[in-house]
Amino acid sequence: MKTKVAIVGGGLAGLSSAAHLLLAAAEQYEIHVFESAPMLGGQCASWLDAKGRPVETGIHLDFPWYHNKDALFAAIGHPLPLKETDGNYYVCNGQTGQIDTLLAGKSVLKTLRGLATFPGLTPTERLQLIGFIFRLMRMDDRMADSFDHLSVTQFLLDQKLSAGIRQQLALEAVTIQGLRAEEASAASFIKFLRTMYGSMGIFDTTFFGAPLSVALVDPLADFITRHGGHIHLATAIKSVTPATAGPARIRTTAGVTHEADHVIFAVPGYAVPALLPAELRTTSPFAALADLKETPIITITLWYATKVFTDGNVYISPRDREHGPIFDAVADKAFHWKDWPKLKAEGSIIQVLIDAADDVLHLSDAEILAKVSQDLARFFPHCRGQASIDATVLRLKNTYCGTRVGYWSKVPRKHQTGLPGLWLAGDYTAGVYHYGMESAIISGKAVANELLREINHAGFEILRPRYLPFVRV
Ligand SMILES: Cc1cc2nc3c(=O)[nH]c(=O)nc-3n(C[C@H](O)[C@H](O)[C@H](O)COP(=O)(O)OP(=O)(O)OC[C@H]3O[C@@H](n4cnc5c(N)ncnc54)[C@H](O)[C@@H]3O)c2cc1C
């Protein structure tokens, strides 16, 4: 008899757990993925709008240390269509500038050069910055976690860094954590910077050469269904009753009940407690999950008819909606998707995606678009005169859990729930520094390993970033 596995949530974590189980022992499992949305992918979903244009949930950067993700896509026979950038970030900090900091894996010298030419800093500050980054690289996880109770702002002050460095690094907090420096956990910040500056990979930072569903989600879904897995779209789960004597029972909002030997929660952490019987919601590890919150983020996706941005990178701005631009990031998809055969060259298009950004919810679509046009003209003068043939605003909810101060004390570091047959997957449960595609993939792999162990089947190696020799992890 096959072991029945119900996976609640069809984002990358849910798909990763299904794909890893099927890769290892397809004949042993009957797998059902339940996804409340009409499409798979969760935060990595993309779809076509009424005019047939792709819409994505947000700009997604792929990092050189995403080894588990690369390994999974290689294993299912679908290497990712990655579009390498020149490894630079451009920032919108009253003006545009360049941070050449992302380690390309080609040369450590590139990182040093990036630090030594960090924009807006004096030569002395640059030296101070190099020393600071070196100190971060010498911090192990335990030490990084000990700063979880501090905001990035407080941590940088305690490190006695100059105002100029603090201002620039605060900008990185928005980039890394999607949060303002005063609300972001210093632990995540340290772990990310340590990985960014201290690890090596084959690629520079990359984007996907096609919309997220084409690049990431459909290949996983195809693999799962081809290997006997079942995917139930538009099927929201309302409740999960853990196994006592018999199997666990999961109930859909439409009132259908399914039984399963294992239930994998692959929904955002804050959504888990509500699915459980009331008496379990206040117990560990579920109670703390209710405190996790979404991160507000506004991204602009553009397709310009002519080449306006010359580098194809993402531009990041500080979260200052009053003085700075309204958006947090902007990327020119015409560059990223230029080799995707289905991209229609029909004119310039602007899409504004608002993820849980309550501070702009009072603005109408017209007001948001007017602000976006003003900002593009202000910060990127070459955008002036690029009238769009279409501009849309999309307001999303239920996106990622922000790594706010205290985040690491709330998220479980294990996938077991303490209840038989009930497991936690999801980007918040695993990974090197915090959420992200790689964390979601690792979490699915780790839960698959737990289930495989129960049938004495070999699991998969969890791959760690390849760190430079002097980095402490
Ligand atoms: C704007 C934005 C930009 C991002 N940029 C990057 C980036 O540059 N690099 C990077 O690595 N990561 C990035 N991320 C994060 C990355 O997308 C996520 O970490 C990852 O996709 C999370 O996968 P997941 O499966 O853990 O969760 P999710 O993708 O949230 O999947 C959970 C799924 O569960 C479903 N669900 C919820 N409740 C139920 C229910 N009751 N019943 C059934 N289904 C349910 C949801 O619909 C969803 O499909 C970004 C995210 C956003 C939103």
The ligand as an ORCA input file, in Angstrom:
! r2SCAN-3c Opt
* xyz 0 1
  C       7.524     40.524     -4.269
  C       8.388     39.370     -3.903
  C       9.710     39.358     -4.296
  C      10.527     38.285     -3.960
  N      11.820     38.286     -4.395
  C      12.592     37.205     -4.151
  C      13.907     37.144     -4.672
  O      14.369     38.068     -5.338
  N      14.667     36.043     -4.415
  C      14.184     35.005     -3.662
  O      14.905     34.025     -3.475
  N      12.940     35.048     -3.135
  C      12.134     36.110     -3.352
  N      10.871     36.158     -2.848
  C      10.472     35.125     -1.881
  C      10.067     33.812     -2.542
  O       9.149     34.030     -3.576
  C       9.418     32.968     -1.464
  O      10.337     32.835     -0.384
  C       9.036     31.565     -1.899
  O       8.407     31.569     -3.150
  C       8.098     31.006     -0.822
  O       7.670     29.719     -1.170
  P       6.742     28.907     -0.159
  O       6.300     27.706     -0.884
  O       7.434     28.747      1.135
  O       5.496     29.844      0.166
  P       4.375     30.462     -0.826
  O       4.957     30.792     -2.138
  O       3.754     31.541     -0.019
  O       3.382     29.245     -1.012
  C       2.336     28.962     -0.130
  C       1.157     28.458     -0.945
  O       0.136     28.031     -0.055
  C      -1.111     28.381     -0.613
  N      -2.079     28.361      0.481
  C      -2.165     29.224      1.528
  N      -3.183     28.858      2.344
  C      -3.711     27.736      1.791
  C      -4.785     26.879      2.176
  N      -5.516     27.103      3.294
  N      -5.086     25.813      1.384
  C      -4.355     25.551      0.264
  N      -3.339     26.350     -0.152
  C      -3.023     27.416      0.616
  C      -0.847     29.759     -1.197
  O      -1.827     30.111     -2.155
  C       0.532     29.549     -1.814
  O       0.448     29.096     -3.139
  C      10.024     37.208     -3.173
  C       8.678     37.200     -2.774
  C       7.869     38.261     -3.138
  C       6.428     38.231     -2.691
*
